[in-house]
Amino acid sequence: MNIEWYPGHMTKAMRQMKENLKKIDLILEIRDARIPISSFNPDLYELTKGKIRLCIFNKADLADAEVSLAFSREFRDKGENFLFIDSRDSSNRKKILKEIEHASLPKRERDRKRGIKKSMIRIMALGIPNAGKSTVINLLAGKKSMKTGNKPGVTRGSSWIHLAGGYDLMDTPGLLWPKFSDPLDGIKLSVTGAVSDDVTDPVELSKELIKLIDGLYPGRLTQCYNIDDTEDENDTLREIAIARNLLLPGGGEDIKRASSLLLNDFRSGSLGPVTLDRPFRGKI
């Protein structure tokens, strides 16, 4: 299954971000904890190379805690600034601000030596669509300042938000890259909602999700839906349709509705904690 989705506004947003980067001291990158590697945008990395970076792996409550811990070890060994969080949990606000302040210390020290006692740290928040960037910003702002939504493309332009403690934060639209070098990245981005459902086939996408979950978490779907174990994705969808009474008017299983149900259950966490990526080192 080949996924391609790169709306025109993304090209314009990349150009605007490049123009604004000279004003920025720190990059706050928001990724999806369920796909820590696949939600890495190589174009954004190249664009912001050389800037101090803090990576927030959001939606950690939906991710496999053991796998997140394995990723944490790997990122810590590489000396990266990062946090795995659930941005809906208000207790994480202090954790993020503490990490931002830690990452900003070199800039604060340079300003102090120049005689600037109250320096302002300018932050650019960026990442892929639907990783919860606006929710993270609302958490930092301590109020609902940004429009949020469980679909890609909610934020379309750049805007500045003042945060307490001497920070100005620029929000930017969620951005993908024009072509996925690994088709599996496109599939993982699609099942997590980073790619618009308008450009994917829910039945084909749900089959890919079944393959991923069966490979990483054998027995999870049979347990969640109380269905027989099958070796074919089509049979699994038929079993789910029967189990949830998703039937067509003339009889037979409503595969399309079963596919949408499966995708929604995965995205909401109803299938339990799932991480679709694995650390580069392989086994946990």
C-alpha positions in Angstrom: 0.0 0.0 0.0 1.6 3.3 -1.2 0.7 6.4 0.8 1.2 9.9 -0.7 -0.2 13.0 0.9 1.4 16.5 0.7 -1.1 19.3 0.6 0.0 22.6 -0.9 -0.1 24.5 2.4 2.8 22.4 3.6 5.2 23.8 0.9 4.2 27.3 1.9 4.6 26.5 5.6 8.1 25.1 5.1 9.2 28.3 3.3 7.8 30.4 6.1 9.5 28.3 8.8 12.8 28.7 7.0 12.4 32.5 7.0 11.5 32.5 10.7 14.3 30.3 11.9 16.8 33.1 12.3 14.6 34.3 15.2 14.6 31.0 17.0 16.7 29.7 19.9 15.2 26.3 20.5 13.2 23.7 18.5 10.4 21.9 20.3 9.7 18.9 18.2 6.5 16.9 18.8 6.4 13.3 17.7 4.0 10.4 18.3 5.1 8.0 21.0 3.5 5.1 19.2 5.8 5.7 16.2 8.9 7.4 17.6 11.0 6.8 14.5 8.3 6.9 11.8 7.1 10.3 13.1 10.5 11.8 12.5 10.3 14.3 9.7 13.7 14.3 7.9 12.9 17.6 6.1 12.3 19.4 9.3 15.5 18.0 10.8 17.5 19.2 7.9 15.8 22.6 8.0 16.5 23.1 11.7 19.9 21.4 11.9 22.2 23.3 14.3 19.4 24.5 16.6 19.0 23.3 20.2 16.3 20.7 20.1 13.9 19.2 22.7 11.8 16.3 21.5 8.4 15.6 23.0 7.0 12.1 22.4 3.3 12.8 22.9 0.5 10.2 23.4 2.7 8.1 25.6 -0.4 6.9 27.4 -1.4 5.1 24.1 2.1 3.6 23.6 3.7 0.4 25.0 5.5 1.5 28.1 8.2 -1.1 27.8 9.1 -0.1 24.3 9.0 3.6 25.3 11.5 2.8 28.0 13.8 1.0 25.5 13.6 4.1 23.2 14.4 6.3 26.2 17.6 4.4 26.9 18.7 4.7 23.3 17.9 8.4 23.1 19.6 9.1 26.5 22.8 7.3 25.3 22.8 9.6 22.2 22.6 12.7 24.5 19.3 13.9 23.2 16.9 16.1 25.1 13.5 14.3 25.2 10.4 13.4 27.2 7.7 10.8 26.8 4.4 12.4 28.0 0.6 12.5 27.8 -0.1 16.1 27.0 -3.6 15.8 28.5 -2.0 15.3 31.9 -1.5 18.7 33.4 1.3 17.4 35.7 3.5 17.2 32.6 3.6 21.0 32.2 6.3 21.4 34.8 8.4 18.5 33.3 8.4 20.1 29.9 9.2 23.6 31.2 12.1 22.1 33.3 13.5 20.4 30.1 13.1 23.6 28.1 14.9 25.6 30.8 17.7 23.0 30.9 18.1 23.1 27.1 18.1 26.9 27.2 20.9 27.3 29.7 23.6 27.9 27.1 21.6 30.7 25.5 20.8 32.2 29.0 24.5 32.1 29.9 25.6 33.8 26.6 23.0 36.6 27.2 24.2 37.0 30.8 27.8 37.5 29.7 26.5 40.2 27.3 24.8 42.0 30.2 21.2 40.8 29.4 19.7 39.9 32.7 16.2 38.9 31.5 16.7 37.2 28.1 13.8 35.9 26.1 14.0 32.4 24.7 12.2 32.0 21.3 10.9 28.5 20.7 9.5 27.0 17.5 7.1 24.1 18.0 7.0 21.8 15.0 6.2 18.2 14.0 4.0 16.0 12.0 0.2 16.4 11.8 -2.0 15.0 14.5 0.8 14.3 17.0 -0.9 16.6 19.5 1.3 19.7 19.0 -1.5 22.1 19.8 -2.4 20.2 22.9 1.2 20.4 24.1 1.1 24.2 23.5 -2.1 24.6 25.4 -0.6 22.7 28.3 2.4 25.0 28.3 0.3 28.1 28.0 -1.9 26.9 30.9 -5.0 27.6 28.9 -6.8 26.6 25.7 -5.1 29.0 23.4 -4.9 26.8 20.3 -7.5 25.0 18.3 -7.1 21.2 18.6 -8.5 18.3 16.8 -8.0 14.6 16.2 -7.3 15.0 12.5 -4.3 16.4 10.6 -4.2 19.9 9.3 -5.9 21.8 12.2 -3.1 24.4 12.4 -2.6 26.1 9.1 -0.4 29.2 9.9 2.3 30.3 12.3 1.5 32.3 15.4 3.4 33.5 18.5 2.3 32.7 22.1 3.9 34.2 25.2 4.7 31.8 28.0 5.6 32.7 31.6 9.3 32.4 32.5 10.7 34.4 29.6 9.6 32.3 26.6 8.0 33.2 23.3 6.7 30.2 21.4 5.9 30.0 17.7 3.3 27.4 16.6 3.6 26.0 13.1 1.4 23.7 11.0 2.0 19.9 11.2 4.2 18.9 8.3 4.9 15.7 6.5 7.5 15.2 3.8 6.8 14.7 0.0 7.8 11.1 -0.4 8.3 8.3 2.2 11.5 6.4 1.5 10.0 3.4 3.4 6.3 2.7 2.4 5.8 1.2 5.9 6.4 4.7 7.4 3.5 6.0 5.3 1.3 3.2 6.6 2.2 3.9 10.3 1.6 7.6 9.8 -1.8 6.8 8.2 -3.0 4.4 10.9 -2.1 6.9 13.7 -4.0 9.7 11.8 -1.1 11.8 10.6 -2.2 11.3 7.0 -5.8 12.4 6.2 -8.3 9.6 6.0 -9.6 11.3 2.9 -6.7 9.9 0.9 -6.6 6.4 2.2 -8.8 3.3 1.8 -10.0 2.3 5.3 -10.2 -1.4 4.3 -6.7 -1.6 2.9 -5.3 0.5 5.8 -7.0 -1.7 8.4 -5.5 -4.8 6.8 -2.1 -3.2 7.1 -2.8 -2.4 10.8 -3.9 -6.0 11.4 -0.5 -7.2 10.0 1.4 -4.8 12.2 -0.4 -5.7 15.4 -0.4 -9.5 14.7 3.3 -9.3 14.1 4.1 -7.2 17.2 1.4 -8.2 19.6 0.2 -11.7 18.7 -3.3 -12.5 20.1 -4.1 -8.9 20.9 -7.0 -8.6 18.4 -8.5 -12.0 19.2 -8.5 -11.0 22.8 -9.9 -7.5 22.3 -12.7 -8.6 20.0 -13.2 -12.1 21.4 -12.8 -13.6 17.9 -11.1 -16.7 16.5 -7.5 -16.5 15.5 -7.0 -16.2 11.8 -4.1 -16.0 9.4 -5.8 -13.8 6.9 -6.6 -10.1 7.3 -9.9 -10.4 5.4 -11.0 -13.1 7.8 -10.1 -11.0 10.8 -12.2 -8.1 9.5 -15.1 -10.5 8.9 -14.7 -11.9 12.4 -14.7 -8.3 13.9 -17.8 -7.4 11.9 -19.7 -10.5 13.2 -18.5 -9.9 16.8 -19.7 -6.3 16.7 -22.9 -7.0 14.8 -21.8 -4.9 11.8 -23.9 -6.5 9.1 -25.1 -5.3 5.7 -28.9 -4.9 5.2 -29.1 -7.9 2.8 -26.9 -10.1 5.0 -23.1 -10.5 5.1 -20.4 -8.6 7.0 -20.0 -4.9 6.7 -16.2 -4.9 6.1 -16.0 -1.1 5.6 -17.6 -0.4 9.0 -15.4 -3.1 10.7 -12.3 -1.4 9.2 -13.3 2.0 10.5 -14.1 0.5 13.9 -10.6 -1.1 14.1 -8.8 2.1 13.1 -10.8 4.1 15.6 -10.2 1.5 18.4 -6.5 1.6 17.7 -6.3 5.4 17.7 -8.4 5.8 20.9 -6.3 3.2 22.8 -9.2 0.7 23.0 -6.9 -2.1 21.8 -4.5 -1.4 24.6 -1.0 0.2 24.5 0.7 -0.3 21.2 3.9 1.0 19.7 4.5 0.2 16.0 8.2 1.1 15.9 11.1 -0.6 17.6 14.4 0.8 18.7 17.3 0.6 16.3 19.0 -1.9 18.5 16.3 -4.4 17.9 15.1 -6.5 20.8 14.1 -4.8 24.0 
